[in-house]
Amino acid sequence: DKPVVVVHRLKFPGSADSENFLASGLFDDLITELSRHRWVSVIPEGGSGRYGVGGTVRRAGRHYRITIHLLSGVDGRAIWSETFVRPCEEFTACQTDLAREIVALFMAVIERTEFRRSMSGDVADSALDYWLRGKDAYFRFTKEGNAKTRRLLSKSIELDPEFAPAYATLAFAEQADAFFNYSGSRQMCLAHGLELARKAISIDPTDAYCHQALAAILLRSHDYDGAMVNAETALSLCPTSEGTQYMRGVALFYQGRQTEALEQIDRTLRMLPHSPRAWSMRHLRARCCYDLGRYEEALDWANRAVNAPNAKTIAFAVKAASAKRAGFDDLARRIVTDLL
């Protein structure tokens, strides 16, 4: 059921052998970084799949222009395309970072495209389809969405009891219940979430997403050191997942390392500014600024958080506190009134 992604060698028109070597290196790095996402299958050029990745590298003065295309393997249409510019003298040094930036962007597109495909009604339901629908429901950050996640992921596991991401997403749903108090059974949710996250890791210990889930449960259980260990493990397994980057930022925050957390959150926001976690990233950034006494900056980021459609009331609370500390008493009172 895994979608197959075919990676084609990048074209380097009119290039010298040394420049073709650079393009080949980027091709290898794209395959490596893409293979870290365990829910897709990756093959080099010569095969066929649901998606194709290709592009060109061109020299323009002292810079290389790298254009990457994500194509439909069905009809060849372009699903996503982006151009990256890097100085020639820095290309080799930044090659892996560039590959990671590219993969982070188009994997988000693939996941969203696969979700729409799963909802189209003309495809056979699979464990992957139910997982994608369950993740979408989870990111609504509502009690109803969380309940729907549980139903959909239970169906995913019923269809494939060895599909590790389904257990991991269920663990995320349990930690959300514990954090937002949907059911009023915090300890029971955390215990069940811990069981689910460990089950996911036992099925596939190389899946970064499973370690993300365990880190989230440990955070809610106040085991901040254990959460950091698993966040670091997830990051080493898949640095192109914004979820792994974000989880490390959360762990740093709860360890009281706000300055480091800010740097980590900024990297995550640059990687994928339109993530469904974006409101939470902005909210966490506001909390870091608040703790550091940068109240006007905290207010700015809290305002960005509350303007996301799936923002939770906790972001409004941080906005109110930041407004008060920044000297905007009337604004703080209005926010508190709205919250109440």
C-alpha positions as CSV (number, residue, x, y, z in Angstrom):
1,D,0.0,0.0,0.0
2,K,3.0,2.4,0.3
3,P,3.1,5.0,-2.4
4,V,6.2,4.6,-4.6
5,V,8.4,7.6,-5.3
6,V,10.8,7.4,-8.2
7,V,13.8,9.6,-8.0
8,H,15.4,10.6,-11.3
9,R,18.9,11.9,-11.8
10,L,19.1,15.7,-12.1
11,K,19.9,17.1,-15.4
12,F,22.9,19.4,-15.7
13,P,22.7,20.8,-19.3
14,G,26.1,21.7,-20.9
15,S,27.9,20.8,-17.7
16,A,31.5,19.6,-17.1
17,D,32.2,16.2,-15.5
18,S,32.8,17.8,-12.1
19,E,29.4,19.5,-12.2
20,N,27.7,16.2,-13.2
21,F,29.4,14.8,-10.1
22,L,27.7,17.4,-8.0
23,A,24.3,16.6,-9.5
24,S,24.9,12.9,-8.9
25,G,25.7,13.7,-5.2
26,L,22.5,15.6,-4.8
27,F,20.6,12.7,-6.4
28,D,22.1,10.3,-3.9
29,D,21.2,12.6,-1.0
30,L,17.6,12.9,-2.1
31,I,17.2,9.2,-2.2
32,T,18.8,8.8,1.3
33,E,16.7,11.5,2.9
34,L,13.5,10.4,1.3
35,S,14.1,6.8,2.4
36,R,14.0,7.9,6.0
37,H,10.2,8.5,5.6
38,R,9.1,4.9,6.3
39,W,5.6,5.2,5.0
40,V,6.7,5.6,1.3
41,S,8.8,3.3,-0.9
42,V,11.7,4.9,-2.8
43,I,13.3,3.6,-6.0
44,P,15.9,5.2,-8.3
45,E,15.2,6.0,-11.9
46,G,14.1,3.2,-14.2
47,G,11.0,2.1,-12.3
48,S,7.5,3.4,-12.1
49,G,5.5,4.8,-9.2
50,R,2.8,7.1,-8.0
51,Y,5.3,10.0,-7.9
52,G,8.4,11.1,-9.7
53,V,11.1,13.5,-8.5
54,G,13.4,15.2,-11.0
55,G,14.9,18.5,-12.0
56,T,17.8,20.4,-13.4
57,V,20.9,22.1,-12.1
58,R,22.1,25.2,-14.0
59,R,25.0,27.5,-13.4
60,A,24.2,31.3,-13.4
61,G,27.4,33.2,-12.7
62,R,28.7,32.4,-9.2
63,H,25.5,30.5,-8.3
64,Y,23.8,27.2,-9.0
65,R,20.0,27.2,-9.7
66,I,18.5,23.9,-8.7
67,T,14.9,23.4,-9.9
68,I,13.1,20.3,-8.4
69,H,9.8,19.0,-9.8
70,L,7.4,16.5,-8.1
71,L,5.4,14.8,-10.8
72,S,2.4,12.6,-10.9
73,G,3.5,9.1,-11.9
74,V,0.0,8.6,-13.5
75,D,-0.2,11.5,-16.0
76,G,3.2,13.3,-15.6
77,R,1.6,16.5,-14.4
78,A,3.6,18.7,-12.1
79,I,2.3,18.6,-8.5
80,W,4.9,20.8,-7.0
81,S,8.0,22.7,-8.2
82,E,10.5,24.9,-6.5
83,T,13.8,26.6,-7.4
84,F,16.7,26.8,-4.9
85,V,19.8,29.1,-5.4
86,R,23.1,28.3,-3.8
87,P,26.6,29.8,-4.2
88,C,28.9,27.6,-6.3
89,E,31.7,27.6,-3.8
90,E,29.3,26.4,-1.0
91,F,27.4,23.8,-3.0
92,T,29.2,20.7,-1.9
93,A,29.2,21.8,1.8
94,C,25.4,22.5,1.8
95,Q,24.4,19.6,-0.5
96,T,23.0,17.4,2.3
97,D,21.1,20.4,3.9
98,L,19.7,21.3,0.5
99,A,18.5,17.7,-0.1
100,R,16.8,17.8,3.4
101,E,15.1,21.1,2.7
102,I,13.8,19.8,-0.6
103,V,12.5,16.5,0.8
104,A,10.8,18.2,3.8
105,L,8.9,20.4,1.3
106,F,7.7,17.8,-1.1
107,M,7.0,15.1,1.5
108,A,4.4,17.5,2.9
109,V,2.9,17.8,-0.5
110,I,2.9,14.0,-1.0
111,E,1.2,13.4,2.3
112,R,-1.5,16.0,1.5
113,T,-2.0,14.5,-2.0
114,E,-2.3,11.0,-0.5
115,F,-4.9,12.2,2.0
116,R,-7.0,13.7,-0.8
117,R,-6.6,10.5,-2.8
118,S,-7.8,8.5,0.3
119,M,-10.9,10.7,0.5
120,S,-11.8,10.5,-3.2
121,G,-14.1,7.5,-2.8
122,D,-12.7,5.7,-5.9
123,V,-9.8,3.9,-4.2
124,A,-9.7,0.8,-2.1
125,D,-9.6,1.5,1.7
126,S,-6.2,0.4,3.2
127,A,-4.4,0.8,6.5
128,L,-2.5,3.7,4.9
129,D,-5.8,5.4,3.8
130,Y,-7.2,5.2,7.3
131,W,-4.0,6.4,8.9
132,L,-3.9,9.5,6.6
133,R,-7.5,10.3,7.5
134,G,-6.8,9.8,11.2
135,K,-3.9,12.1,11.1
136,D,-6.0,14.8,9.4
137,A,-8.6,14.5,12.1
138,Y,-6.0,14.7,14.9
139,F,-4.6,18.0,13.5
140,R,-8.0,19.6,14.0
141,F,-7.1,19.6,17.7
142,T,-10.7,19.1,18.9
143,K,-12.4,16.6,21.1
144,E,-14.5,15.4,18.2
145,G,-11.4,15.2,15.9
146,N,-9.6,13.2,18.5
147,A,-12.5,10.7,18.8
148,K,-12.5,10.4,15.0
149,T,-8.8,9.7,15.0
150,R,-9.3,6.8,17.4
151,R,-12.0,5.3,15.2
152,L,-10.0,5.6,12.0
153,L,-6.8,4.4,13.4
154,S,-8.5,1.4,15.0
155,K,-9.7,0.5,11.5
156,S,-6.1,1.0,10.1
157,I,-4.7,-1.5,12.7
158,E,-7.6,-3.9,12.0
159,L,-6.5,-4.0,8.3
160,D,-2.8,-4.2,9.1
161,P,-1.8,-5.0,12.7
162,E,1.9,-4.4,11.8
163,F,1.4,-0.8,10.5
164,A,3.6,1.1,13.0
165,P,2.5,4.6,12.1
166,A,-1.1,3.8,13.1
167,Y,-0.1,2.9,16.7
168,A,2.1,6.1,16.8
169,T,-0.8,8.4,15.8
170,L,-3.1,6.7,18.4
171,A,-0.4,7.5,21.0
172,F,-0.4,11.1,19.8
173,A,-4.2,11.1,20.2
174,E,-3.9,9.8,23.8
175,Q,-1.4,12.5,24.7
176,A,-3.7,15.2,23.2
177,D,-6.5,13.9,25.4
178,A,-4.3,14.1,28.4
179,F,-3.1,17.6,27.6
180,F,-6.4,19.1,26.6
181,N,-8.4,17.1,29.1
182,Y,-10.9,15.8,26.6
183,S,-12.0,12.7,28.6
184,G,-10.9,13.7,32.2
185,S,-8.8,10.5,32.3
186,R,-5.3,11.9,32.1
187,Q,-3.4,9.1,33.7
188,M,-5.2,6.4,31.8
189,C,-4.6,8.2,28.5
190,L,-0.9,8.5,29.3
191,A,-0.6,4.8,30.2
192,H,-2.4,3.7,27.1
193,G,-0.4,6.1,25.0
194,L,2.9,4.8,26.4
195,E,1.8,1.3,25.5
196,L,0.9,2.3,21.9
197,A,4.1,4.2,21.3
198,R,6.2,1.3,22.6
199,K,4.2,-1.0,20.4
200,A,4.9,1.2,17.3
201,I,8.7,1.2,18.1
202,S,8.7,-2.5,18.5
203,I,7.2,-3.0,15.1
204,D,9.6,-0.5,13.4
205,P,12.4,0.9,15.6
206,T,13.8,2.8,12.6
207,D,10.6,4.9,12.1
208,A,11.2,8.4,13.5
209,Y,7.5,9.1,13.8
210,C,7.2,6.3,16.4
211,H,9.9,7.8,18.5
212,Q,8.2,11.2,18.1
213,A,5.1,9.7,19.6
214,L,7.0,8.2,22.6
215,A,8.7,11.6,23.2
216,A,5.2,13.3,23.2
217,I,3.9,10.8,25.8
218,L,7.0,11.2,28.0
219,L,6.7,15.0,27.9
220,R,3.1,14.8,29.1
221,S,4.3,12.4,31.9
222,H,6.9,15.0,32.9
223,D,9.8,12.7,31.9
224,Y,11.6,15.5,30.1
225,D,15.0,13.8,29.9
226,G,13.4,10.7,28.4
227,A,11.5,12.8,26.0
228,M,14.7,14.5,24.8
229,V,16.4,11.1,24.3
230,N,13.5,10.0,22.0
231,A,13.3,13.4,20.3
232,E,17.0,13.2,19.5
233,T,16.6,9.6,18.2
234,A,13.7,10.7,16.0
235,L,15.8,13.6,14.6
236,S,18.7,11.3,13.8
237,L,16.4,8.9,12.0
238,C,14.6,11.5,9.9
239,P,15.8,15.1,10.1
240,T,13.5,16.1,7.2
241,S,10.3,15.6,9.3
242,E,9.1,18.8,10.8
243,G,7.5,16.7,13.5
244,T,10.9,15.5,14.7
245,Q,12.3,19.0,14.6
246,Y,9.3,20.4,16.5
247,M,9.4,17.7,19.1
248,R,13.0,18.5,20.0
249,G,12.0,22.2,20.4
250,V,9.2,21.2,22.8
251,A,11.6,19.0,24.8
252,L,14.1,21.8,25.0
253,F,11.4,24.2,26.3
254,Y,10.3,21.8,29.0
255,Q,13.9,21.4,30.1
256,G,14.1,25.1,30.6
257,R,16.4,25.7,27.7
258,Q,14.3,28.5,26.1
259,T,17.0,30.1,24.0
260,E,17.9,26.8,22.4
261,A,14.2,26.0,22.0
262,L,13.7,29.3,20.1
263,E,16.4,28.4,17.7
264,Q,15.0,24.9,17.1
265,I,11.4,26.2,16.6
266,D,12.7,28.8,14.1
267,R,14.4,26.0,12.1
268,T,11.2,24.1,12.1
269,L,9.1,27.0,11.0
270,R,11.5,27.7,8.1
271,M,11.4,24.0,7.1
272,L,7.6,23.9,6.9
273,P,5.8,27.2,7.7
274,H,2.4,25.8,6.6
275,S,2.4,22.7,8.8
276,P,-0.8,21.8,10.6
277,R,1.3,22.2,13.7
278,A,2.1,25.8,12.8
279,W,-0.1,27.3,15.5
280,S,1.5,25.2,18.1
281,M,5.0,26.2,16.9
282,R,4.1,29.9,17.1
283,H,2.5,29.4,20.4
284,L,5.6,27.7,21.8
285,R,7.8,30.4,20.4
286,A,5.6,33.0,22.2
287,R,6.0,31.0,25.5
288,C,9.8,31.0,25.1
289,C,9.8,34.8,24.5
290,Y,7.6,35.3,27.5
291,D,9.9,33.2,29.8
292,L,12.8,35.3,28.5
293,G,11.1,38.6,29.3
294,R,10.6,39.5,25.6
295,Y,6.9,40.3,26.1
296,E,6.2,42.4,23.0
297,E,7.8,39.7,20.8
298,A,5.8,37.1,22.8
299,L,2.6,39.0,22.0
300,D,3.4,39.2,18.3
301,W,4.0,35.4,18.1
302,A,0.9,34.6,20.2
303,N,-1.1,36.7,17.8
304,R,0.2,34.7,14.9
305,A,-0.7,31.5,16.8
306,V,-4.3,32.5,17.5
307,N,-4.9,33.4,13.8
308,A,-4.4,29.8,12.7
309,P,-7.8,28.1,12.1
310,N,-7.0,25.1,14.4
311,A,-5.5,27.1,17.3
312,K,-6.4,26.1,20.8
313,T,-7.5,28.4,23.7
314,I,-4.1,28.0,25.3
315,A,-2.6,30.2,22.6
316,F,-5.2,33.0,23.5
317,A,-4.1,32.6,27.2
318,V,-0.5,33.2,26.3
319,K,-1.6,36.2,24.2
320,A,-3.4,37.7,27.2
321,A,-0.5,37.2,29.5
322,S,1.9,38.7,27.0
323,A,-0.3,41.7,26.5
324,K,-0.5,42.3,30.2
325,R,3.2,42.1,30.7
326,A,3.9,44.3,27.7
327,G,1.7,47.0,29.2
328,F,-1.4,46.6,27.0
329,D,-3.9,46.2,29.9
330,D,-7.1,46.9,27.9
331,L,-6.1,44.3,25.2
332,A,-5.3,41.7,28.0
333,R,-8.7,42.3,29.6
334,R,-10.6,41.9,26.2
335,I,-8.8,38.6,25.5
336,V,-9.6,37.2,29.0
337,T,-13.2,38.2,28.6
338,D,-13.4,36.4,25.2
339,L,-11.7,33.4,26.8
340,L,-14.2,33.3,29.7
